[in-house]
Structures are given as C-alpha cells and as structure tokens.
Amino acid sequence: MNRSFNYNILEEIKKRWSPRVFKEESLSKKDLLPLIEAARYAPSCFNEQPWKFLLMYKDEHLNMARRILVDSNRLWADKASAFIIILSKNIFDLNGKENYWSKFDAGTAWGYLSLEAEKRGLITHAMGGFKKDLARETLNIPKEYDILAVVAIGHLGDKTTLPTEDLINREEPGIRKPLEEVYIEGKF
C-alpha cells in the first residue's frame, strides 16, 4: 500500500480500503452482528439512530441482493460472502418531522461498521450502483427509509481472479488528496 499519513491514526483507518475481490466463503449472522454492534454506537442527531441494516448472508438473500446490483458491480460483487443494505429513516420518531441529518448519521454508522470489519479481517466495499426502485420493491422497504448503499462483505481474495484486466489493475487502495486540500481554516 502506497499511502502516506501525516499523523499516527488508528491502524484500522490506515489499512481500510474498498477491494473488489472476495474469497468465495460464507459468513454467518454471528460474523456480521459485531459489525452492526459497532455501527449501533455511532453518534446521531437527538440520539435518533435512524439507520437500519438489512443483513443478506443466506443464499436466498444473497441472490436478492445480487439482482438489485447494476451489471458493472455484479462483475465482482457476486462473489461477496454477504451484503448489508444501509437505510436511513427520513423522519424523526421523536416528533414526526423530517430528519435532515439521517443520511449523515447513517454514514457515520457505516464508517464505524467498516472499521470494525477491518479489525476483524473482513473487507467491505460500499456501492451506490444498484437499482433503488427494484430494491425497495424486492426487499419491501417502507417509503420513510432512504436506501443509501449496498455493502459487499467478505474476506480478501486473489485479484487475478477478477474477470477483467481493468478490475485487476484497479485493485489497490485509492490515492487520497493531500491533507491541505480537504480543510479550510475559517471562512470558505
């Protein structure tokens, strides 16, 4: 990994990236629940915890998850051991008003989930490339939940098993912008 860090940060953050190659081995509910436990402790507006995670690890559920992916993601994600579909409730339980922060909060929970996966030797790859209408219909997702991402989960496989040269060549951690490009002091 050719990444350089300006500061000493958590090892899970240093090591985490989004591979596309999975070993074909199963994961169980017992493997996935610690990831959800980590996500459960993410902060949220009014402690609303607006996230919901659909766990897909049984064969019938894996097939449903695969069907909602766009073809370019199916090329590699079909071998994932499990999928978690991340939802956010767009209204507050507290008062029934719109929860403007629900996606932000669910994104924070996803971050916790991904770091716990890394700690446990699992890889995660979140995707926006899926068919939202088909997902809502197939998975019976209520309208008050926004469908944010589908996350492929498993153990890292051998990149030479990917189906195209392009995918093989892309199978390395992404380069990050320099630290100075991602913050501004004071006003924009």
C-alpha positions as CSV (number, residue, x, y, z in Angstrom):
1,M,0.0,0.0,0.0
2,N,1.5,3.3,-1.1
3,R,-0.3,5.6,1.4
4,S,1.4,8.2,3.5
5,F,0.0,9.5,6.7
6,N,0.8,12.9,8.2
7,Y,-0.2,11.7,11.7
8,N,-0.4,8.5,13.7
9,I,-4.0,7.4,13.4
10,L,-5.9,4.1,14.1
11,E,-4.4,1.1,12.2
12,E,-7.9,0.2,11.0
13,I,-8.2,3.5,9.3
14,K,-4.7,3.2,7.7
15,K,-5.4,-0.3,6.4
16,R,-9.0,0.1,5.3
17,W,-9.9,0.4,1.6
18,S,-12.5,-0.9,-0.8
19,P,-11.3,-4.1,-2.5
20,R,-13.4,-5.7,-5.2
21,V,-12.1,-9.3,-4.9
22,F,-13.7,-11.7,-2.5
23,K,-12.9,-15.3,-1.4
24,E,-15.9,-17.5,-2.0
25,E,-16.6,-18.4,1.6
26,S,-19.7,-17.9,3.6
27,L,-20.2,-15.6,6.5
28,S,-22.8,-16.1,9.3
29,K,-25.0,-13.9,11.3
30,K,-22.5,-14.3,14.1
31,D,-19.8,-12.8,11.8
32,L,-22.0,-9.8,10.9
33,L,-23.5,-8.8,14.2
34,P,-20.3,-7.4,15.7
35,L,-20.2,-5.0,12.7
36,I,-23.8,-3.9,13.4
37,E,-22.9,-3.6,17.1
38,A,-20.1,-1.2,16.2
39,A,-22.4,0.8,14.0
40,R,-25.0,0.9,16.7
41,Y,-22.7,3.1,18.8
42,A,-22.3,5.8,16.2
43,P,-23.5,9.3,17.3
44,S,-26.7,10.6,15.8
45,C,-28.9,13.7,16.0
46,F,-31.1,13.6,19.1
47,N,-29.7,10.0,19.6
48,E,-32.4,9.0,17.0
49,Q,-30.2,6.3,15.5
50,P,-32.1,6.5,12.2
51,W,-30.1,3.7,10.5
52,K,-31.4,0.2,9.6
53,F,-29.2,-2.5,8.2
54,L,-30.6,-5.3,6.0
55,L,-28.3,-8.4,6.5
56,M,-28.0,-10.6,3.5
57,Y,-25.9,-13.7,4.1
58,K,-28.3,-16.7,3.4
59,D,-28.4,-17.9,-0.2
60,E,-31.9,-16.7,-0.9
61,H,-31.0,-13.2,0.4
62,L,-27.6,-13.1,-1.4
63,N,-29.5,-13.8,-4.6
64,M,-31.9,-10.9,-3.9
65,A,-29.0,-8.6,-3.2
66,R,-27.2,-9.5,-6.3
67,R,-30.2,-9.0,-8.5
68,I,-30.5,-5.3,-7.4
69,L,-26.9,-4.5,-8.3
70,V,-26.0,-2.9,-11.6
71,D,-24.2,-5.1,-14.0
72,S,-20.8,-3.4,-13.6
73,N,-20.9,-4.2,-9.8
74,R,-22.1,-7.7,-10.3
75,L,-19.0,-8.5,-12.2
76,W,-17.0,-8.6,-9.0
77,A,-19.6,-8.3,-6.1
78,D,-21.3,-11.6,-7.0
79,K,-18.6,-13.4,-5.0
80,A,-19.1,-11.4,-1.8
81,S,-20.0,-13.6,1.2
82,A,-22.6,-11.2,2.5
83,F,-24.3,-7.8,1.8
84,I,-25.5,-5.2,4.1
85,I,-28.0,-2.7,2.7
86,I,-27.9,0.6,4.6
87,L,-31.1,2.5,5.1
88,S,-31.9,5.8,6.9
89,K,-35.2,6.8,8.3
90,N,-36.0,10.2,6.9
91,I,-38.5,11.3,9.7
92,F,-37.8,11.6,13.4
93,D,-39.5,9.2,15.7
94,L,-39.3,12.0,18.3
95,N,-41.7,14.4,16.5
96,G,-42.6,13.0,13.1
97,K,-40.7,15.9,11.3
98,E,-38.2,15.4,8.5
99,N,-34.8,14.2,9.7
100,Y,-32.5,16.2,7.6
101,W,-29.4,14.6,9.3
102,S,-30.5,10.9,8.9
103,K,-28.2,10.3,6.0
104,F,-25.2,11.9,7.7
105,D,-25.9,9.8,10.8
106,A,-26.2,6.6,8.8
107,G,-23.0,7.4,7.0
108,T,-21.3,7.8,10.4
109,A,-22.7,4.4,11.4
110,W,-21.3,2.9,8.1
111,G,-17.9,4.3,9.0
112,Y,-18.0,2.5,12.3
113,L,-19.1,-0.7,10.7
114,S,-16.4,-0.6,8.1
115,L,-13.7,-0.1,10.7
116,E,-15.0,-3.0,12.8
117,A,-14.9,-5.2,9.7
118,E,-11.3,-4.2,9.1
119,K,-10.4,-5.0,12.7
120,R,-11.9,-8.5,12.2
121,G,-10.1,-9.2,8.9
122,L,-13.1,-8.6,6.7
123,I,-13.2,-6.3,3.7
124,T,-16.1,-4.0,2.8
125,H,-17.0,-2.2,-0.4
126,A,-19.9,0.2,-0.4
127,M,-21.8,0.7,-3.6
128,G,-24.2,3.3,-4.9
129,G,-24.6,1.3,-8.2
130,F,-27.8,-0.5,-7.5
131,K,-31.4,-0.3,-8.7
132,K,-33.2,1.6,-6.0
133,D,-36.8,1.0,-7.2
134,L,-36.2,-2.7,-7.6
135,A,-34.5,-2.8,-4.1
136,R,-37.5,-1.0,-2.5
137,E,-39.9,-3.4,-4.2
138,T,-38.0,-6.6,-3.8
139,L,-37.0,-6.0,-0.2
140,N,-40.2,-4.4,0.9
141,I,-38.5,-1.2,2.2
142,P,-41.0,1.4,3.5
143,K,-41.1,4.8,1.9
144,E,-39.9,6.5,5.1
145,Y,-36.5,4.8,4.6
146,D,-33.9,6.1,2.1
147,I,-31.8,3.4,0.6
148,L,-28.3,4.7,0.8
149,A,-25.9,1.9,-0.2
150,V,-25.3,-1.8,-0.7
151,V,-22.1,-3.0,1.1
152,A,-20.3,-6.2,-0.1
153,I,-18.5,-8.0,2.7
154,G,-16.2,-10.9,2.9
155,H,-12.5,-12.0,3.0
156,L,-10.0,-10.7,0.6
157,G,-9.4,-12.9,-2.4
158,D,-6.8,-13.1,-5.2
159,K,-7.0,-10.2,-7.6
160,T,-6.0,-12.3,-10.5
161,T,-9.5,-14.0,-10.3
162,L,-11.2,-10.8,-11.2
163,P,-13.0,-11.0,-14.6
164,T,-11.3,-8.1,-16.4
165,E,-7.8,-6.5,-16.7
166,D,-9.3,-3.2,-15.8
167,L,-10.6,-4.5,-12.5
168,I,-7.3,-6.3,-11.8
169,N,-5.4,-3.0,-12.5
170,R,-7.7,-1.0,-10.2
171,E,-7.4,-3.4,-7.3
172,E,-5.3,-1.2,-4.9
173,P,-6.1,1.5,-2.4
174,G,-7.1,4.8,-3.8
175,I,-4.9,7.8,-3.6
176,R,-6.1,10.4,-1.2
177,K,-6.0,14.1,-1.7
178,P,-3.3,16.0,0.3
179,L,-4.4,16.9,3.8
180,E,-4.2,20.6,2.9
181,E,-6.9,20.1,0.2
182,V,-9.6,18.8,2.5
183,Y,-9.9,21.5,5.1
184,I,-10.2,25.3,5.2
185,E,-9.5,27.5,8.2
186,G,-12.2,29.9,9.0
187,K,-14.4,31.1,6.0
188,F,-14.6,29.3,2.7
